Amino acid sequence: MTTATPAQPLAERYPDLDPTWAGLLDAARATGVPPLTELTPEALRERVRGGDRLCDPGPDMLDVEDVVVDGTLLVRRYLPQRLRTGAVLVWFHGGGWMTGDLAYSDGFCRLLADGVGCEVRSVDYQLAPEHPFPAAVEDALRAVRWTADGDRRIIVAGDSAGANLAAVVTQELRASRNVTLIGQVLVYPVLDHDVTRASYRRNVDIVLGAADMGWFFDRYAPNPADRDSWRFAPLRTHSTAGLPPAVVAVAGHDPLYDEGVAYADRLRQARVPVDLLEFGSLAHGFLRFTGPVAAAADAASRIVVATSALVAAAS
């Protein structure tokens, strides 16, 4: 790889990176925005909220309703114009466990509800550093158990840190008699804390780097002893046997690429059906660029199609 210089455009450093996205990232950097590691949690959240405008708004719904679970946990329910299955998809947004809210994935949740023909429930789990590990895990479990009331069949899904929560939920509830999990959808998931993998080295600071991920880890799980737990790093589980079928989506220019592929391999080794979707020209967080980046919108659509196939296979 050519040695990077601060002024060198991303398209030159990474010729296989989607050129539209590379241009957007270069334009953002030209404004001199500080790195995320220099921001306060609230300033970082505000920056992330500013990116909501780059997400395709998604289709209209029959109904969208915000519900408070157990007096504290906010969940947004999406009902599509036409229900084609009684299964419910529970979605956990990304954002490094520190940022994101119900608006973060609103457009993609609408796309899922419409494309799969199912109810989607998006979870506004507690954020670090105010609520460190395992607060988000416990909120995720509460949301899934609440959804399971009434013998619902459930798909758990999310992107990035939200995909981490989805993977943890499947491991936690794999033997549950009260929750029926029929699938998991993991989009560029965080599955480990090893920042020395080759995909970290070859995808230097496109969107995320080792320093950024370490900064998120320090705030989400400030006690390093917690990080080898499968509840933090699902890839470190002793077994993936008995987990539900999976869709795993990875981006070719993502530092997390290797751990996503490794988890798909672990699932296959345990005879868990896996649909591994690889988007070579994209980087981490592509669901946040479905408005201006055609390749990101296409990837989002392919994830919806794969999710629909997963649900159909479980019927």
PyMOL commands that set and color helices and strands:
alter all, ss='L'
color gray80, all
select helices_A, chain A and resi 10-13+19-30+36-38+41-54+106-117+135-148+161-172+198-202+210-220+224-228+234-236+257-269+286-289+294-314
alter helices_A, ss='H'
color red, helices_A
select strands_A, chain A and resi 63-69+73-79+88-92+119-124+153-159+180-187+246-253+274-283
alter strands_A, ss='S'
color yellow, strands_A
deselect
rebuild
show_as cartoon
